[in-house]
Amino acid sequence: MTALAPPAPTENAPTENAPAENAPAHRNPQVLRWLGAYTASTLGDSVFYLALSWTAVSGGTPAQAGLVTAVSAVPRALLLLVGGAIADRLGPRRVVIASDTVRCLVVLGLAAILFLASPGLWALAAVALVFGVVDAVFLPAVGALPPRIAARDQLARVQGMRGLASRLGAVLGAPLGGLAVALGGSGTAFGIAGILFALSLPLLGALRLGPLPREEGARDGTALRDLADGLRYLRGHRSLGPLMVVVLLADLGFAGPLNVGLAILSDQRGWGATGIGWVLAGFGTGAGGASLLLTVKGRVPRAGAVMGWTMLLGAVSIGALAQLPQLPLAALVAVSIGLLAGLSGALCNALVQTECDPAYLGRVSAVSSLGSLGIAPLSFPLTGAAIGLWGTGPVFAVSAAVCALSGAYALAVPVLRRAELPG
């Protein structure tokens, strides 16, 4: 492992007593506060984006609605790496609190405007733009918090708990948003989203992070210089660099079929929108099962090898999905995709957090997220065009091959194949 650059300044918060820090994650009050805040924020996100898309569709053409909902992706992709540097420089707790505060105020402001007037699509686009900028700092910061509040041997369990919270947000957030729109209109839905963001603030405020060591002069320089230092650290690290390659390949192979290819496949098979729902439900069930497994078990022996093999098996399932004419079989295969992809993804995140020095985790988390949030979405139009030219079978097979390459690479690199989570 290479020598570390000066770490980030610490946040002004006292540490918890050692017994709380060393407790199992599900009994650690620090982790439970973080998990409650993350769940509330995830629910708020789900309600917000449903209300945003509904309001945009109601107030404009489908093309305009698509543009409004896509606005947030641009600043998020462009600023994500800088956001990671800011999270490390200012401290993840401070950044997450500021992010949810901004989102809360902006969404409640939009709700008030909608109750009083009809502002038009420009207001929705402006709010979506703000969300994209805030997400660019929120996502690296929230990923950098677990190693500061839980012991290293509990980080896999924390990743499982985070996965369950994400599933809960996806499952409950959309129906909650739809119910709010049906009962009180878009203003009510945005108001509920703002309240959910507000609920995260006292929980985040109660978090107490352990201090990071820092050398003299660590405050010199800018966020861009911090970013350059983080990229040098990442490039020179014996396992984190290869892990980023694995993450990027998995995201590139996985994103197209599950976001674009599934809708086309369902249309070709005659499954309709209901079929998409059943397949996505199967995927969510499998991913939730993987998160529950890690939450209960807490540690998977030979984590690196398991990560590689689950990626390979998941790739086979992705390729098989395009060959199944019956919806029940496709839903079952989707369960296996969710289980295998959820397990490999959680193990990969846990390995990143246990291998990375906490002072660099915001920047490393940003690089890890860049593939799924910035690069992989660029494959969506390519996936659609390729399916139009060659059909779903060949395109799903190529995507499966890319996913298989990520697993094969993980197994081929000795430091990844032999990687272990702390016992």
Secondary structure as the mmCIF struct_conf table of DSSP 4:
data_model
#
loop_
_struct_conf.conf_type_id
_struct_conf.id
_struct_conf.beg_label_comp_id
_struct_conf.beg_label_asym_id
_struct_conf.beg_label_seq_id
_struct_conf.end_label_comp_id
_struct_conf.end_label_asym_id
_struct_conf.end_label_seq_id
HELX_LH_PP_P HELX_LH_PP_P1 THR A 2 GLU A 11
BEND BEND1 ASN A 12 ASN A 12
HELX_LH_PP_P HELX_LH_PP_P2 PRO A 14 ASN A 17
HELX_RH_AL_P HELX_RH_AL_P1 ALA A 18 ASN A 22
BEND BEND2 ALA A 23 ALA A 23
HELX_RH_3T_P HELX_RH_3T_P1 ALA A 25 ARG A 27
HELX_RH_AL_P HELX_RH_AL_P2 PRO A 29 GLY A 59
BEND BEND3 GLY A 60 GLY A 60
HELX_RH_AL_P HELX_RH_AL_P3 PRO A 62 ALA A 70
TURN_TY1_P TURN_TY1_P1 VAL A 71 SER A 72
HELX_RH_AL_P HELX_RH_AL_P4 ALA A 73 LEU A 90
HELX_RH_AL_P HELX_RH_AL_P5 PRO A 92 LEU A 116
HELX_RH_AL_P HELX_RH_AL_P6 LEU A 121 ALA A 144
BEND BEND4 LEU A 145 LEU A 145
HELX_RH_AL_P HELX_RH_AL_P7 PRO A 146 ILE A 149
BEND BEND5 ALA A 150 ALA A 150
HELX_RH_3T_P HELX_RH_3T_P2 ARG A 152 GLN A 154
HELX_RH_AL_P HELX_RH_AL_P8 LEU A 155 GLY A 184
HELX_RH_AL_P HELX_RH_AL_P9 SER A 186 GLY A 205
TURN_TY1_P TURN_TY1_P2 ALA A 206 ALA A 206
HELX_LH_PP_P HELX_LH_PP_P3 LEU A 209 PRO A 213
TURN_TY1_P TURN_TY1_P3 GLU A 216 ARG A 219
BEND BEND6 GLY A 221 GLY A 221
HELX_RH_AL_P HELX_RH_AL_P10 ALA A 223 GLY A 236
TURN_TY1_P TURN_TY1_P4 ARG A 238 SER A 239
HELX_RH_AL_P HELX_RH_AL_P11 LEU A 240 GLY A 256
HELX_RH_PI_P HELX_RH_PI_P1 PRO A 257 GLY A 261
HELX_RH_AL_P HELX_RH_AL_P12 LEU A 262 ARG A 269
TURN_TY1_P TURN_TY1_P5 GLY A 270 GLY A 270
HELX_RH_AL_P HELX_RH_AL_P13 GLY A 272 LYS A 297
BEND BEND7 PRO A 301 ARG A 302
HELX_RH_AL_P HELX_RH_AL_P14 ALA A 303 LEU A 321
TURN_TY1_P TURN_TY1_P6 ALA A 322 GLN A 323
BEND BEND8 GLN A 326 GLN A 326
HELX_RH_AL_P HELX_RH_AL_P15 LEU A 327 GLU A 355
BEND BEND9 CYS A 356 CYS A 356
HELX_RH_3T_P HELX_RH_3T_P3 PRO A 358 TYR A 360
HELX_RH_AL_P HELX_RH_AL_P16 LEU A 361 LEU A 370
HELX_RH_PI_P HELX_RH_PI_P2 GLY A 371 ILE A 375
HELX_RH_3T_P HELX_RH_3T_P4 ALA A 376 LEU A 378
HELX_RH_AL_P HELX_RH_AL_P17 SER A 379 TRP A 390
HELX_RH_AL_P HELX_RH_AL_P18 THR A 392 ALA A 412
BEND BEND10 VAL A 413 VAL A 413
HELX_RH_AL_P HELX_RH_AL_P19 PRO A 414 ARG A 417
TURN_TY1_P TURN_TY1_P7 ARG A 418 ARG A 418
#
